[in-house]
Amino acid sequence: MTTASGSAADISTNGYVDGFAEGAVLLERRGPVAWVRMNMAGKRNAMSEALVQGLTRAIDAVEADPAFRVMVITGSGPAFSAGGDLALFKRLVGSGTLDTFDTYLERGRAMFTRIEQFRRPVIAAVNGVTVAGGLELMLTADLVYAAESARIGDGHVKFGVMPGGGSTARLSRRLPFNVASELLLTGRLADPRELAAHGLVNAVLADDALEAHVQEVAETIARHSSDGIARIKALHARARDRSLDDALATEVRALLDYARGPDLLEGLTAFVEKRAPRFR
């Protein structure tokens, strides 16, 4: 167990690791899977300065440890995250200058971008209410699994707030434009089954089955070549913003570059020898 001032590198290999922003975030090692748990249930894991700092430090810790092959983000209590800390927003907006508000927004944006561009796969285990900044955090994940009791939406408009963490930029890339528009403009929270039908959520699980299912998916991913997985993730993300010809050419170049490393040959050898690959 570390203290709030301890190094992010001081990570136990068992149990929960406190010490990120005074317990705002917990980090647990489950084999090759890093479980990053927002731990401010009393505030429904609102995106306070402490939580943003805690998530950032947890990401640093996972990134620094190559034994972590997949990162899972989830929440404690009845919410994944209820979004921005509106009491903090009021204090910052009403302070007479927007400089501090701008700094807070930039820290959040940078944290979301780091998760979206994280080299290793990221899974959101959506355990409860997921709204506004919570939705924006969810949208940075590669895979999304939700509990039956979860309710998911943007919700900014309910209190006259605009998105600042990516809802308008990311939501319509993951949903049909008119479905995204409805969520943005009405502020309603949707049943995860509805969003699964549109492809935003990979699967909806019973509340008590969510974490076991996510761990199983994460371990399946972790068995594959970490280099190959990282390259596939990056190629897949970039292909959305490129022409088909450009994306295809980039894919071939990436495969040739990957072939210079050991994992492709190991995978092919394992196939010929009828055994499981032993990736480094």
Secondary structure, 3 states (H helix, E strand, C coil): CCCCCCCCCCCCCCCEEEEECCCCEEEEEECCEEEEEECCHHHCCCECHHHHHHHHHHHHHHHHCCCCCEEEEEECCCEEECCECHHHHHHHHCCCCCHHHHHHHHHHHHHHHHHHCCCCCEEEEECCEEECHHHHHHCCCCEEEEECCCCEECCHHHHCCCCCCCHHHHHHHHCCHHHHHHHHHHCCCECHHHHHHCCCCCEEECHHHHHHHHHHHHHHHHCCCHHHHHHHHHHHHHHCCCCHHHHHHHHHHHHHHHHCCHHHHHHHHHHHHCCCCCCC
